[in-house]
Amino acid sequence: MAKKQSNLWSGRFKKKSAKLLSEFNDSLSFDKRLYKHDIKGSIAYAQALHKTKILTAKETKKIISGLNKIEKQIDSKKDKWFTENQNEDIHSSVENKLISLIGEPGRKLHTGRSRNDQVATDIRLYLKDELNQILLLLKKLRQAFITQAKKHYKTLMPGYTHLQRAQIITLGHHLLAYEQKFSRDIERFQDSFKRIDVMPLGSGALAGSSFNIDRRFLAKKLGFSKISENSIDAVSDRDFICEFLFNCSLSGIHLSQLGEEIILWSSEEFKFIEISDAYSTGSSMMPQKKNPDIAELLRGKTGRYLGNLVSILNVLKGLPHAYNKDLQEDKEVIFDSIDTIKVMLKISNELLQNISFKKDKMYLAAKDSFMAATDVADYLTKKGIPFRTAHEITGKIVLYCIKKKKQLTDLSIDEWKKFHKLFNNDIIEKIKVESCVNARNQYGGTAPAEVLKAIKRCSSK
């Protein structure tokens, strides 16, 4: 490993940093992924310094050329470059390398700038890029649910509450419930963008800069729509990170819920779906096994988002104003959550497209139960019986069927009339699975016609 280069505060200190301090303090091992954003920010800052006449045109050109060269070197060498340019963090690595490349002009680049506003700028630039990628993946997954819903807008299945069969629904309606979750996730990420899109550069260490840096010029160069209002807040604000991690956590929970249902539905007890062999795993011991490992990992990895969110909240809860080294802990949780949510969204999309829904099995499950009971109560209510009374009558009918080992559809009209005189022959038609579903034909309901309308609304977003 190359010898670690000098730090950026050597003038004040007589002794070199202790080896253990460096190992504990340094962040290059993980913040190196910010190199493109750090270089982008430094190029814009050099141009701002030139605008303020701190840098000459020649010096500015040398700095920008040197920074572009460093970026190309890192692109080609990756981790080897950081090993050769060992420093405390990405900022000092780039700056020290720049000085070694171009000499004295490189030493002017940090004029009026602190690593405090530098890192805050880098992380915002990074999050803006990553957020756009996450949004694209969320939109693709949302579309996958719409596509499947189109195929199954008439497919009948049991709907569940408390994991007990409750009412008859369409599979398309169930799939669109996930579309709604991920639509809200998209909205939350989009809304959070405006709080990320604030430029802190020019805030210095905490008090601003004594140099006349044109911050609006900097914001335009870096693509920020707003600039920070308060220099103390600018270098210490990590609210946008908490919000971003919460959004990752909630999306992760939605993916976990999806994973849980896939696990249940693929089990022998449900047999509602078949997962493609290419997206399943086997057992090293039991030859017959076909495991939904992807779905289990969707469920399991969600704990990482929650841990990362709690971690940064705990970092922030006791901090005094302005920058504190504790804030270095923001990066690893961000990087981990981003890496995890991206791979989970990608694999969820592919998994959903490689699931076969067993329509016959779902139909039989919808038919073989008392899920039409609510429709029986509604039948009586529509004939003038108070709902609570109708509910009680229907409960007695269900109990009767259980004792007689019958389904509602097995009852004769004479048996129906034993429970209430208002039952007529049309009750037989009303409790058919198709009739139960078609009756839920209000806006947002499960009737196939309403599901088609919902698909059209979703597709127009």
DRENDO-1510 file (C-alpha; in Angstrom, 1 decimal, always signed):
<recs>
REC; n; res; u; v; w
REC; 1; MET; +0.0; +0.0; +0.0 .
REC; 2; ALA; +1.3; +3.5; -0.9 .
REC; 3; LYS; +2.3; +5.7; +2.0 .
REC; 4; LYS; -0.5; +8.0; +3.2 .
REC; 5; GLN; -0.1; +11.5; +1.9 .
REC; 6; SER; +0.0; +14.5; +4.2 .
REC; 7; ASN; -3.3; +15.7; +5.7 .
REC; 8; LEU; -4.8; +19.1; +5.1 .
REC; 9; TRP; -4.1; +20.6; +8.6 .
REC; 10; SER; -0.4; +19.7; +9.0 .
REC; 11; GLY; +0.6; +23.4; +9.7 .
REC; 12; ARG; -1.0; +23.3; +13.2 .
REC; 13; PHE; +0.3; +19.8; +14.2 .
REC; 14; LYS; +3.8; +18.7; +15.1 .
REC; 15; LYS; +3.1; +15.0; +15.1 .
REC; 16; LYS; +1.6; +12.7; +12.4 .
REC; 17; SER; -1.7; +11.1; +13.1 .
REC; 18; ALA; -1.6; +7.9; +15.0 .
REC; 19; LYS; -2.1; +4.8; +12.9 .
REC; 20; LEU; -5.2; +3.7; +14.9 .
REC; 21; LEU; -6.6; +7.3; +14.7 .
REC; 22; SER; -6.4; +7.1; +10.9 .
REC; 23; GLU; -8.0; +3.7; +10.7 .
REC; 24; PHE; -10.8; +4.9; +13.0 .
REC; 25; ASN; -11.2; +8.4; +11.5 .
REC; 26; ASP; -10.7; +8.0; +7.8 .
REC; 27; SER; -13.7; +7.6; +5.4 .
REC; 28; LEU; -12.0; +7.1; +2.0 .
REC; 29; SER; -12.9; +3.4; +2.0 .
REC; 30; PHE; -16.5; +4.3; +1.5 .
REC; 31; ASP; -16.8; +7.9; +0.5 .
REC; 32; LYS; -14.6; +7.3; -2.6 .
REC; 33; ARG; -17.8; +6.5; -4.5 .
REC; 34; LEU; -18.5; +10.3; -4.4 .
REC; 35; TYR; -15.4; +11.1; -6.6 .
REC; 36; LYS; -17.4; +12.2; -9.6 .
REC; 37; HIS; -19.6; +14.5; -7.6 .
REC; 38; ASP; -16.6; +15.9; -5.7 .
REC; 39; ILE; -14.8; +16.6; -8.9 .
REC; 40; LYS; -17.9; +18.2; -10.4 .
REC; 41; GLY; -18.3; +20.4; -7.4 .
REC; 42; SER; -14.6; +21.4; -7.5 .
REC; 43; ILE; -14.7; +22.3; -11.2 .
REC; 44; ALA; -17.7; +24.6; -10.6 .
REC; 45; TYR; -16.0; +26.1; -7.5 .
REC; 46; ALA; -12.8; +26.8; -9.6 .
REC; 47; GLN; -15.0; +28.7; -12.1 .
REC; 48; ALA; -16.6; +30.7; -9.2 .
REC; 49; LEU; -13.2; +31.6; -7.9 .
REC; 50; HIS; -12.2; +32.8; -11.3 .
REC; 51; LYS; -15.3; +34.9; -11.5 .
REC; 52; THR; -14.3; +36.4; -8.2 .
REC; 53; LYS; -10.7; +37.0; -9.6 .
REC; 54; ILE; -9.1; +34.8; -7.0 .
REC; 55; LEU; -8.0; +32.5; -9.8 .
REC; 56; THR; -6.6; +33.7; -13.1 .
REC; 57; ALA; -7.9; +32.3; -16.3 .
REC; 58; LYS; -4.7; +30.3; -16.7 .
REC; 59; GLU; -4.9; +28.9; -13.2 .
REC; 60; THR; -8.6; +28.0; -13.6 .
REC; 61; LYS; -7.8; +26.1; -16.9 .
REC; 62; LYS; -5.0; +24.2; -15.2 .
REC; 63; ILE; -7.2; +23.2; -12.3 .
REC; 64; ILE; -10.1; +22.1; -14.5 .
REC; 65; SER; -7.8; +20.2; -16.7 .
REC; 66; GLY; -6.1; +18.5; -13.7 .
REC; 67; LEU; -9.5; +17.6; -12.2 .
REC; 68; ASN; -10.7; +16.1; -15.5 .
REC; 69; LYS; -7.5; +14.1; -15.7 .
REC; 70; ILE; -7.9; +12.8; -12.1 .
REC; 71; GLU; -11.5; +11.7; -13.0 .
REC; 72; LYS; -10.3; +9.8; -16.0 .
REC; 73; GLN; -7.5; +8.2; -13.9 .
REC; 74; ILE; -10.0; +7.0; -11.3 .
REC; 75; ASP; -12.4; +5.8; -14.0 .
REC; 76; SER; -9.7; +3.6; -15.5 .
REC; 77; LYS; -7.9; +2.4; -12.2 .
REC; 78; LYS; -10.8; +2.5; -9.7 .
REC; 79; ASP; -9.7; +1.1; -6.4 .
REC; 80; LYS; -6.0; +1.0; -7.4 .
REC; 81; TRP; -6.0; +4.8; -7.8 .
REC; 82; PHE; -7.3; +5.2; -4.2 .
REC; 83; THR; -4.6; +2.8; -2.9 .
REC; 84; GLU; -2.0; +4.9; -4.7 .
REC; 85; ASN; -3.5; +8.2; -3.3 .
REC; 86; GLN; -4.2; +7.2; +0.3 .
REC; 87; ASN; -5.8; +10.0; +2.2 .
REC; 88; GLU; -8.3; +10.7; +4.9 .
REC; 89; ASP; -11.3; +11.1; +2.6 .
REC; 90; ILE; -12.2; +11.6; -1.1 .
REC; 91; HIS; -11.8; +15.4; -0.8 .
REC; 92; SER; -8.2; +15.3; +0.4 .
REC; 93; SER; -7.4; +12.5; -2.1 .
REC; 94; VAL; -8.5; +14.6; -5.0 .
REC; 95; GLU; -7.0; +17.8; -3.7 .
REC; 96; ASN; -3.6; +16.4; -2.9 .
REC; 97; LYS; -3.5; +14.6; -6.2 .
REC; 98; LEU; -4.4; +17.9; -8.0 .
REC; 99; ILE; -1.6; +19.7; -6.2 .
REC; 100; SER; +0.9; +17.0; -7.2 .
REC; 101; LEU; -0.2; +17.3; -10.8 .
REC; 102; ILE; -0.4; +21.1; -11.3 .
REC; 103; GLY; +1.5; +22.5; -8.4 .
REC; 104; GLU; +0.7; +25.9; -6.8 .
REC; 105; PRO; -2.6; +26.6; -8.5 .
REC; 106; GLY; -4.0; +23.5; -6.9 .
REC; 107; ARG; -3.4; +24.9; -3.5 .
REC; 108; LYS; -5.7; +27.8; -4.3 .
REC; 109; LEU; -8.8; +25.7; -5.0 .
REC; 110; HIS; -9.9; +25.4; -1.4 .
REC; 111; THR; -10.0; +29.2; -0.9 .
REC; 112; GLY; -13.2; +30.0; +1.0 .
REC; 113; ARG; -14.3; +26.4; +1.0 .
REC; 114; SER; -14.5; +23.9; +3.8 .
REC; 115; ARG; -14.9; +20.2; +3.6 .
REC; 116; ASN; -18.0; +20.8; +5.6 .
REC; 117; ASP; -19.9; +22.5; +2.7 .
REC; 118; GLN; -18.0; +20.4; +0.2 .
REC; 119; VAL; -19.2; +17.0; +1.5 .
REC; 120; ALA; -22.7; +18.4; +2.0 .
REC; 121; THR; -22.7; +19.4; -1.7 .
REC; 122; ASP; -21.3; +16.1; -2.8 .
REC; 123; ILE; -23.9; +14.0; -1.0 .
REC; 124; ARG; -26.7; +16.1; -2.4 .
REC; 125; LEU; -25.4; +15.8; -5.9 .
REC; 126; TYR; -25.0; +12.0; -5.4 .
REC; 127; LEU; -28.5; +11.6; -4.0 .
REC; 128; LYS; -30.0; +13.6; -6.9 .
REC; 129; ASP; -28.5; +11.2; -9.4 .
REC; 130; GLU; -29.4; +8.1; -7.4 .
REC; 131; LEU; -32.9; +9.2; -6.7 .
REC; 132; ASN; -33.6; +9.5; -10.4 .
REC; 133; GLN; -32.4; +5.9; -10.9 .
REC; 134; ILE; -34.6; +4.7; -8.1 .
REC; 135; LEU; -37.6; +6.5; -9.6 .
REC; 136; LEU; -37.0; +4.8; -12.9 .
REC; 137; LEU; -36.9; +1.4; -11.3 .
REC; 138; LEU; -40.0; +2.1; -9.2 .
REC; 139; LYS; -41.9; +3.2; -12.4 .
REC; 140; LYS; -40.9; +0.0; -14.2 .
REC; 141; LEU; -42.1; -2.1; -11.2 .
REC; 142; ARG; -45.3; -0.2; -11.1 .
REC; 143; GLN; -45.8; -0.8; -14.8 .
REC; 144; ALA; -45.2; -4.5; -14.3 .
REC; 145; PHE; -48.2; -4.6; -11.9 .
REC; 146; ILE; -50.4; -2.8; -14.4 .
REC; 147; THR; -49.4; -5.3; -17.1 .
REC; 148; GLN; -50.2; -8.2; -14.9 .
REC; 149; ALA; -53.5; -6.6; -13.8 .
REC; 150; LYS; -54.5; -6.3; -17.5 .
REC; 151; LYS; -54.1; -10.0; -17.9 .
REC; 152; HIS; -56.1; -10.9; -14.8 .
REC; 153; TYR; -58.8; -8.2; -14.5 .
REC; 154; LYS; -61.4; -11.0; -14.6 .
REC; 155; THR; -59.5; -13.7; -12.6 .
REC; 156; LEU; -61.4; -14.5; -9.5 .
REC; 157; MET; -59.7; -15.3; -6.1 .
REC; 158; PRO; -60.3; -15.0; -2.4 .
REC; 159; GLY; -59.6; -11.7; -0.7 .
REC; 160; TYR; -58.2; -12.0; +2.8 .
REC; 161; THR; -58.4; -10.2; +6.1 .
REC; 162; HIS; -56.5; -11.5; +9.1 .
REC; 163; LEU; -55.1; -14.0; +6.5 .
REC; 164; GLN; -58.6; -15.6; +6.5 .
REC; 165; ARG; -60.8; -15.8; +3.4 .
REC; 166; ALA; -63.0; -12.8; +3.5 .
REC; 167; GLN; -64.6; -11.7; +0.2 .
REC; 168; ILE; -64.3; -12.6; -3.4 .
REC; 169; ILE; -62.1; -10.3; -5.5 .
REC; 170; THR; -60.3; -10.2; -8.8 .
REC; 171; LEU; -56.6; -10.8; -9.0 .
REC; 172; GLY; -56.3; -7.7; -11.1 .
REC; 173; HIS; -57.7; -5.7; -8.2 .
REC; 174; HIS; -55.3; -7.2; -5.8 .
REC; 175; LEU; -52.3; -6.5; -8.1 .
REC; 176; LEU; -53.4; -2.9; -8.5 .
REC; 177; ALA; -53.3; -2.5; -4.7 .
REC; 178; TYR; -49.5; -2.9; -5.1 .
REC; 179; GLU; -49.5; -0.4; -7.9 .
REC; 180; GLN; -51.0; +2.1; -5.5 .
REC; 181; LYS; -48.3; +1.5; -2.9 .
REC; 182; PHE; -45.5; +2.0; -5.4 .
REC; 183; SER; -47.3; +5.0; -6.9 .
REC; 184; ARG; -47.2; +6.6; -3.4 .
REC; 185; ASP; -43.5; +5.7; -3.1 .
REC; 186; ILE; -42.8; +7.4; -6.4 .
REC; 187; GLU; -44.7; +10.5; -5.2 .
REC; 188; ARG; -42.7; +10.5; -1.9 .
REC; 189; PHE; -39.3; +10.2; -3.7 .
REC; 190; GLN; -40.3; +12.9; -6.2 .
REC; 191; ASP; -41.4; +15.3; -3.4 .
REC; 192; SER; -38.2; +14.7; -1.4 .
REC; 193; PHE; -36.2; +15.8; -4.5 .
REC; 194; LYS; -36.9; +19.5; -3.8 .
REC; 195; ARG; -35.4; +19.2; -0.3 .
REC; 196; ILE; -32.3; +17.5; -1.7 .
REC; 197; ASP; -32.0; +20.0; -4.5 .
REC; 198; VAL; -30.6; +22.8; -2.3 .
REC; 199; MET; -26.9; +23.8; -2.7 .
REC; 200; PRO; -24.9; +24.3; +0.5 .
REC; 201; LEU; -21.6; +25.2; -1.3 .
REC; 202; GLY; -20.3; +28.6; -0.2 .
REC; 203; SER; -21.3; +28.1; +3.4 .
REC; 204; GLY; -17.7; +27.4; +4.4 .
REC; 205; ALA; -17.1; +25.6; +7.7 .
REC; 206; LEU; -20.2; +27.1; +9.3 .
REC; 207; ALA; -20.2; +30.9; +9.0 .
REC; 208; GLY; -20.2; +31.5; +5.2 .
REC; 209; SER; -17.2; +32.9; +3.2 .
REC; 210; SER; -15.4; +36.2; +3.4 .
REC; 211; PHE; -14.8; +35.9; -0.3 .
REC; 212; ASN; -17.4; +37.2; -2.7 .
REC; 213; ILE; -18.4; +33.8; -4.1 .
REC; 214; ASP; -21.4; +34.0; -6.4 .
REC; 215; ARG; -23.5; +31.2; -5.0 .
REC; 216; ARG; -26.2; +31.6; -7.6 .
REC; 217; PHE; -23.6; +31.1; -10.3 .
REC; 218; LEU; -22.4; +27.9; -8.5 .
REC; 219; ALA; -26.0; +26.6; -8.1 .
REC; 220; LYS; -26.6; +27.1; -11.9 .
REC; 221; LYS; -23.3; +25.3; -12.7 .
REC; 222; LEU; -24.1; +22.4; -10.5 .
REC; 223; GLY; -27.8; +22.1; -11.4 .
REC; 224; PHE; -29.3; +23.1; -8.1 .
REC; 225; SER; -32.6; +24.9; -8.1 .
REC; 226; LYS; -32.1; +26.6; -4.7 .
REC; 227; ILE; -29.3; +27.7; -2.5 .
REC; 228; SER; -29.2; +27.2; +1.3 .
REC; 229; GLU; -30.5; +30.1; +3.4 .
REC; 230; ASN; -28.3; +29.6; +6.5 .
REC; 231; SER; -24.7; +28.6; +6.6 .
REC; 232; ILE; -24.9; +26.8; +9.9 .
REC; 233; ASP; -27.9; +24.8; +8.9 .
REC; 234; ALA; -26.4; +24.1; +5.4 .
REC; 235; VAL; -23.3; +22.2; +6.7 .
REC; 236; SER; -25.2; +20.3; +9.4 .
REC; 237; ASP; -28.6; +19.6; +7.8 .
REC; 238; ARG; -29.1; +15.9; +7.2 .
REC; 239; ASP; -32.9; +16.0; +7.2 .
REC; 240; PHE; -33.0; +15.2; +3.5 .
REC; 241; ILE; -31.0; +12.0; +4.2 .
REC; 242; CYS; -33.5; +11.0; +6.9 .
REC; 243; GLU; -36.4; +11.6; +4.5 .
REC; 244; PHE; -34.6; +9.7; +1.8 .
REC; 245; LEU; -33.9; +6.7; +4.1 .
REC; 246; PHE; -37.5; +6.7; +5.3 .
REC; 247; ASN; -38.7; +6.6; +1.7 .
REC; 248; CYS; -36.3; +3.6; +1.1 .
REC; 249; SER; -37.6; +2.0; +4.2 .
REC; 250; LEU; -41.3; +2.3; +3.3 .
REC; 251; SER; -40.6; +1.1; -0.3 .
REC; 252; GLY; -38.7; -1.8; +1.3 .
REC; 253; ILE; -41.7; -2.6; +3.5 .
REC; 254; HIS; -43.9; -2.7; +0.5 .
REC; 255; LEU; -41.5; -5.0; -1.2 .
REC; 256; SER; -41.4; -7.1; +1.9 .
REC; 257; GLN; -45.2; -7.4; +1.9 .
REC; 258; LEU; -45.0; -8.5; -1.7 .
REC; 259; GLY; -42.4; -11.0; -0.8 .
REC; 260; GLU; -44.5; -12.4; +2.0 .
REC; 261; GLU; -47.5; -12.9; -0.3 .
REC; 262; ILE; -45.4; -14.6; -2.9 .
REC; 263; ILE; -44.0; -17.0; -0.3 .
REC; 264; LEU; -47.6; -17.8; +0.9 .
REC; 265; TRP; -49.1; -18.1; -2.5 .
REC; 266; SER; -46.3; -20.4; -3.8 .
REC; 267; SER; -46.7; -22.8; -0.8 .
REC; 268; GLU; -48.4; -26.1; -1.1 .
REC; 269; GLU; -51.1; -24.8; +1.2 .
REC; 270; PHE; -52.1; -22.1; -1.3 .
REC; 271; LYS; -50.8; -23.2; -4.7 .
REC; 272; PHE; -51.9; -19.9; -6.2 .
REC; 273; ILE; -48.7; -19.3; -8.2 .
REC; 274; GLU; -45.8; -21.1; -9.8 .
REC; 275; ILE; -42.4; -19.3; -9.8 .
REC; 276; SER; -40.2; -19.9; -12.8 .
REC; 277; ASP; -37.3; -22.3; -12.1 .
REC; 278; ALA; -34.9; -19.5; -13.1 .
REC; 279; TYR; -36.1; -17.5; -10.2 .
REC; 280; SER; -36.3; -20.2; -7.6 .
REC; 281; THR; -33.8; -22.2; -5.7 .
REC; 282; GLY; -33.6; -25.8; -4.5 .
REC; 283; SER; -32.4; -27.7; -1.4 .
REC; 284; SER; -28.9; -29.3; -0.9 .
REC; 285; MET; -30.6; -32.1; +1.0 .
REC; 286; MET; -34.3; -32.4; -0.1 .
REC; 287; PRO; -34.6; -33.1; -3.9 .
REC; 288; GLN; -38.3; -32.1; -4.1 .
REC; 289; LYS; -37.9; -28.6; -2.8 .
REC; 290; LYS; -38.5; -25.4; -4.8 .
REC; 291; ASN; -37.8; -22.4; -2.6 .
REC; 292; PRO; -39.0; -18.7; -3.1 .
REC; 293; ASP; -35.6; -17.4; -2.0 .
REC; 294; ILE; -36.0; -14.1; -3.8 .
REC; 295; ALA; -39.2; -13.4; -2.0 .
REC; 296; GLU; -37.6; -14.3; +1.3 .
REC; 297; LEU; -34.7; -12.0; +0.7 .
REC; 298; LEU; -37.2; -9.2; -0.2 .
REC; 299; ARG; -38.7; -9.7; +3.2 .
REC; 300; GLY; -35.4; -10.2; +5.0 .
REC; 301; LYS; -33.4; -7.3; +3.6 .
REC; 302; THR; -36.0; -4.7; +4.6 .
REC; 303; GLY; -34.5; -4.8; +8.1 .
REC; 304; ARG; -31.4; -3.1; +6.7 .
REC; 305; TYR; -33.4; +0.0; +5.6 .
REC; 306; LEU; -35.0; +0.3; +9.0 .
REC; 307; GLY; -31.7; -0.1; +10.8 .
REC; 308; ASN; -30.1; +2.5; +8.5 .
REC; 309; LEU; -32.9; +5.0; +9.2 .
REC; 310; VAL; -32.7; +4.5; +13.0 .
REC; 311; SER; -29.0; +4.8; +12.8 .
REC; 312; ILE; -28.9; +8.2; +11.2 .
REC; 313; LEU; -31.7; +9.4; +13.5 .
REC; 314; ASN; -29.7; +8.4; +16.5 .
REC; 315; VAL; -26.6; +10.2; +15.1 .
REC; 316; LEU; -28.6; +13.4; +14.8 .
REC; 317; LYS; -30.6; +13.4; +17.9 .
REC; 318; GLY; -27.9; +14.8; +20.2 .
REC; 319; LEU; -25.8; +17.0; +17.9 .
REC; 320; PRO; -25.2; +20.7; +18.6 .
REC; 321; HIS; -25.4; +23.0; +15.6 .
REC; 322; ALA; -22.9; +23.0; +12.7 .
REC; 323; TYR; -20.7; +20.2; +11.6 .
REC; 324; ASN; -19.6; +17.4; +13.9 .
REC; 325; LYS; -17.6; +14.3; +12.9 .
REC; 326; ASP; -20.6; +12.1; +13.8 .
REC; 327; LEU; -22.1; +13.2; +10.5 .
REC; 328; GLN; -19.5; +11.0; +8.7 .
REC; 329; GLU; -21.8; +8.1; +9.7 .
REC; 330; ASP; -24.4; +9.3; +7.2 .
REC; 331; LYS; -22.7; +7.9; +4.2 .
REC; 332; GLU; -22.5; +4.2; +4.8 .
REC; 333; VAL; -26.2; +4.0; +5.6 .
REC; 334; ILE; -27.1; +5.9; +2.5 .
REC; 335; PHE; -24.8; +3.8; +0.3 .
REC; 336; ASP; -26.2; +0.6; +1.7 .
REC; 337; SER; -29.8; +1.6; +1.4 .
REC; 338; ILE; -29.4; +2.8; -2.2 .
REC; 339; ASP; -27.5; -0.4; -3.2 .
REC; 340; THR; -30.2; -2.6; -1.6 .
REC; 341; ILE; -33.3; -0.8; -2.8 .
REC; 342; LYS; -32.0; -0.7; -6.4 .
REC; 343; VAL; -31.3; -4.5; -6.5 .
REC; 344; MET; -34.6; -5.3; -4.8 .
REC; 345; LEU; -36.6; -3.2; -7.3 .
REC; 346; LYS; -34.8; -4.8; -10.2 .
REC; 347; ILE; -35.3; -8.4; -9.0 .
REC; 348; SER; -38.9; -7.7; -8.0 .
REC; 349; ASN; -39.7; -6.6; -11.5 .
REC; 350; GLU; -38.2; -9.7; -13.0 .
REC; 351; LEU; -39.7; -12.0; -10.4 .
REC; 352; LEU; -43.2; -10.6; -11.1 .
REC; 353; GLN; -42.8; -11.2; -14.8 .
REC; 354; ASN; -41.8; -14.8; -14.1 .
REC; 355; ILE; -44.7; -15.9; -12.0 .
REC; 356; SER; -47.6; -18.0; -13.4 .
REC; 357; PHE; -50.9; -17.5; -11.7 .
REC; 358; LYS; -53.0; -20.6; -11.2 .
REC; 359; LYS; -56.4; -19.2; -12.1 .
REC; 360; ASP; -58.3; -22.5; -11.7 .
REC; 361; LYS; -56.9; -23.0; -8.2 .
REC; 362; MET; -57.8; -19.4; -7.2 .
REC; 363; TYR; -61.3; -19.8; -8.6 .
REC; 364; LEU; -61.9; -23.0; -6.6 .
REC; 365; ALA; -60.7; -21.3; -3.4 .
REC; 366; ALA; -63.0; -18.4; -4.1 .
REC; 367; LYS; -65.9; -20.8; -4.6 .
REC; 368; ASP; -65.3; -23.2; -1.8 .
REC; 369; SER; -66.0; -21.0; +1.2 .
REC; 370; PHE; -68.6; -18.7; +2.9 .
REC; 371; MET; -67.2; -15.5; +1.2 .
REC; 372; ALA; -70.6; -14.7; -0.2 .
REC; 373; ALA; -71.9; -14.3; +3.3 .
REC; 374; THR; -71.6; -10.5; +3.2 .
REC; 375; ASP; -73.6; -10.5; -0.1 .
REC; 376; VAL; -76.4; -12.5; +1.7 .
REC; 377; ALA; -76.5; -9.8; +4.4 .
REC; 378; ASP; -76.5; -7.1; +1.7 .
REC; 379; TYR; -79.3; -9.0; -0.1 .
REC; 380; LEU; -81.6; -8.7; +3.0 .
REC; 381; THR; -80.5; -5.1; +3.7 .
REC; 382; LYS; -81.5; -4.1; +0.2 .
REC; 383; LYS; -85.0; -5.5; +1.0 .
REC; 384; GLY; -85.4; -3.3; +4.0 .
REC; 385; ILE; -83.9; -5.3; +6.8 .
REC; 386; PRO; -81.5; -3.3; +9.1 .
REC; 387; PHE; -77.9; -4.4; +8.4 .
REC; 388; ARG; -77.2; -5.5; +11.9 .
REC; 389; THR; -80.3; -7.8; +11.8 .
REC; 390; ALA; -79.3; -9.1; +8.4 .
REC; 391; HIS; -75.8; -9.7; +9.7 .
REC; 392; GLU; -77.1; -11.8; +12.6 .
REC; 393; ILE; -79.5; -13.8; +10.3 .
REC; 394; THR; -76.6; -14.5; +7.9 .
REC; 395; GLY; -74.4; -15.6; +10.8 .
REC; 396; LYS; -77.0; -18.2; +11.7 .
REC; 397; ILE; -77.2; -19.4; +8.1 .
REC; 398; VAL; -73.4; -19.9; +8.1 .
REC; 399; LEU; -73.5; -21.8; +11.4 .
REC; 400; TYR; -76.3; -24.0; +10.0 .
REC; 401; CYS; -74.2; -24.8; +6.9 .
REC; 402; ILE; -71.2; -25.7; +9.0 .
REC; 403; LYS; -73.3; -28.1; +11.1 .
REC; 404; LYS; -74.8; -29.6; +8.0 .
REC; 405; LYS; -71.4; -29.6; +6.1 .
REC; 406; LYS; -72.9; -27.6; +3.3 .
REC; 407; GLN; -71.9; -24.5; +1.3 .
REC; 408; LEU; -74.2; -21.5; +0.8 .
REC; 409; THR; -74.7; -22.6; -2.8 .
REC; 410; ASP; -75.9; -26.0; -1.6 .
REC; 411; LEU; -79.0; -24.6; +0.2 .
REC; 412; SER; -82.4; -25.1; -1.3 .
REC; 413; ILE; -84.9; -22.1; -1.4 .
REC; 414; ASP; -86.9; -23.8; +1.4 .
REC; 415; GLU; -83.8; -23.8; +3.6 .
REC; 416; TRP; -83.3; -20.1; +2.8 .
REC; 417; LYS; -86.8; -19.2; +3.8 .
REC; 418; LYS; -86.5; -21.0; +7.1 .
REC; 419; PHE; -84.2; -18.1; +8.1 .
REC; 420; HIS; -86.3; -15.3; +6.5 .
REC; 421; LYS; -89.3; -15.0; +4.3 .
REC; 422; LEU; -87.7; -12.3; +2.1 .
REC; 423; PHE; -85.3; -14.9; +0.6 .
REC; 424; ASN; -86.5; -15.7; -3.0 .
REC; 425; ASN; -85.1; -17.7; -5.9 .
REC; 426; ASP; -82.8; -14.8; -6.9 .
REC; 427; ILE; -80.6; -15.4; -3.9 .
REC; 428; ILE; -79.0; -18.4; -5.8 .
REC; 429; GLU; -77.8; -16.0; -8.5 .
REC; 430; LYS; -76.7; -13.3; -6.1 .
REC; 431; ILE; -74.3; -15.6; -4.2 .
REC; 432; LYS; -72.5; -16.9; -7.3 .
REC; 433; VAL; -68.8; -15.8; -7.2 .
REC; 434; GLU; -69.2; -13.8; -10.4 .
REC; 435; SER; -72.2; -12.0; -9.1 .
REC; 436; CYS; -70.4; -11.2; -5.8 .
REC; 437; VAL; -67.5; -9.6; -7.7 .
REC; 438; ASN; -69.6; -7.8; -10.2 .
REC; 439; ALA; -71.7; -6.2; -7.4 .
REC; 440; ARG; -68.6; -4.3; -6.2 .
REC; 441; ASN; -68.9; -1.9; -9.2 .
REC; 442; GLN; -68.3; +1.4; -7.5 .
REC; 443; TYR; -65.3; +3.6; -8.1 .
REC; 444; GLY; -62.2; +1.7; -6.7 .
REC; 445; GLY; -64.1; -1.6; -6.4 .
REC; 446; THR; -63.1; -5.1; -7.5 .
REC; 447; ALA; -65.6; -5.6; -10.3 .
REC; 448; PRO; -63.8; -6.4; -13.6 .
REC; 449; ALA; -65.3; -3.3; -15.2 .
REC; 450; GLU; -64.0; -1.1; -12.5 .
REC; 451; VAL; -60.6; -2.8; -12.6 .
REC; 452; LEU; -60.4; -2.0; -16.3 .
REC; 453; LYS; -61.2; +1.6; -15.5 .
REC; 454; ALA; -58.6; +1.6; -12.8 .
REC; 455; ILE; -56.0; +0.2; -15.2 .
REC; 456; LYS; -56.8; +3.0; -17.6 .
REC; 457; ARG; -56.4; +5.6; -14.9 .
REC; 458; CYS; -53.1; +4.1; -13.8 .
REC; 459; SER; -51.8; +3.9; -17.4 .
REC; 460; SER; -52.5; +7.6; -17.9 .
REC; 461; LYS; -50.3; +8.7; -15.1 .
</recs>
